[in-house]
Amino acid sequence: MTETPLSSAELEIVKARRLLASAEYSAGGGFHEDAVSRAYYAVFHACCALLASIGRTVRTHDGLRAVIGEHFVRPGKLPVKFGRLLARIAADRNDADYNCAASFGAQDATECLDAARELLDAVETLLRDK
């Protein structure tokens, strides 16, 4: 039997799902900052899957948000709320990773996880329907 190699987009989705599981595990253990950070990276890799599906890559997190907005949010392929979600979860990740004064609780982690799940599901649907 010959296995078909996964596409770049499929590999990004696998990574996104693995990071989401890591975020859920961290949240369950009370590591809320880690859960917020991992949830962001799940979203990041889901968005990289979208970019791979159109033959694009980016070098920065800001670039990712800009290209997702240009190619998926503005044309209406993804709801506007996902553009806002991407910006918010990126800011939360930045605070979770770098701001020693920032504090994240269980509710914060839950909100990030819920947002990441919703965006990842939307990305998978969009990729499947292409």
C-alpha positions in Angstrom: 0.0 0.0 0.0 1.3 3.4 -0.9 0.5 6.3 1.4 -0.3 9.7 0.0 1.9 12.3 1.7 0.0 15.0 3.6 -0.2 18.4 2.0 1.3 21.4 3.8 -2.2 22.6 4.7 -3.0 19.1 6.2 0.3 19.1 8.1 -0.6 22.5 9.6 -4.0 21.3 10.7 -2.4 18.3 12.4 -0.1 20.6 14.2 -3.0 22.9 15.1 -5.0 20.0 16.6 -2.0 18.8 18.6 -1.4 22.3 20.0 -5.1 22.6 20.9 -4.8 19.3 22.8 -1.7 20.7 24.6 -3.7 23.9 25.5 -6.5 21.8 26.9 -4.1 19.7 28.9 -2.4 22.8 30.3 -5.7 24.4 31.2 -6.8 21.2 33.0 -3.6 21.3 35.0 -4.1 24.9 36.0 -1.4 26.3 33.7 -3.5 29.0 32.3 -0.8 31.1 30.7 0.5 28.1 28.9 -3.1 27.2 27.8 -3.5 30.7 26.4 -0.2 30.5 24.5 -0.8 27.1 23.1 -4.3 28.1 22.0 -2.8 31.0 20.1 -0.4 28.7 18.4 -3.2 26.3 17.4 -4.9 29.3 15.8 -1.6 30.3 14.2 -1.1 26.9 12.6 -4.7 26.7 11.5 -4.2 30.1 9.7 -1.0 28.8 8.2 -3.0 25.9 6.7 -5.3 28.5 5.0 -2.2 30.3 3.6 -0.7 27.0 2.4 -4.0 26.3 0.6 -3.4 29.4 -1.5 0.3 29.0 -1.9 1.3 31.7 0.6 3.6 31.8 3.6 4.4 34.6 6.0 7.4 35.5 8.1 5.8 37.2 11.1 2.7 37.0 13.3 1.6 40.4 12.1 2.0 39.3 8.5 -0.2 36.3 9.2 -3.0 38.5 10.5 -2.6 40.8 7.5 -2.7 38.1 4.9 -5.6 36.3 6.6 -7.5 39.5 6.6 -6.7 40.3 3.0 -7.5 36.8 1.6 -10.1 35.3 3.9 -11.8 37.9 6.1 -12.3 40.8 3.7 -13.6 38.6 0.9 -16.1 37.0 3.3 -14.6 33.5 3.3 -14.2 33.8 7.1 -16.5 35.9 9.3 -15.1 39.2 10.5 -15.2 37.9 14.1 -12.3 35.6 13.3 -10.1 38.6 12.3 -10.9 40.2 15.6 -10.4 36.9 17.4 -7.0 36.4 15.8 -5.9 39.9 17.0 -7.2 39.3 20.5 -5.7 35.9 21.0 -2.3 37.1 19.6 -2.3 39.9 22.2 -3.2 37.5 24.9 -0.4 35.1 23.8 2.1 38.0 23.9 1.1 38.9 27.4 1.0 35.2 28.6 4.5 34.7 27.2 6.3 38.0 27.9 4.4 40.1 30.5 5.3 39.0 34.0 2.6 41.2 35.5 -0.2 39.6 33.3 -2.4 37.1 35.1 -4.6 34.6 33.4 -7.2 32.5 35.1 -9.4 29.5 34.3 -12.0 31.7 32.6 -9.4 33.4 30.4 -8.0 30.0 29.3 -11.5 28.7 28.6 -12.3 31.7 26.5 -9.1 31.3 24.4 -9.7 27.5 24.0 -13.3 28.1 22.9 -12.2 30.7 20.4 -9.4 28.5 19.1 -11.8 25.5 18.7 -14.3 27.6 16.8 -11.7 29.1 14.5 -10.0 25.7 13.8 -13.4 24.2 13.0 -14.1 27.0 10.6 -10.7 26.7 8.9 -11.2 22.9 8.5 -14.6 23.5 7.0 -13.3 26.1 4.6 -10.4 23.8 3.5 -12.8 20.8 3.1 -15.2 22.9 1.0 -12.5 24.3 -1.3 
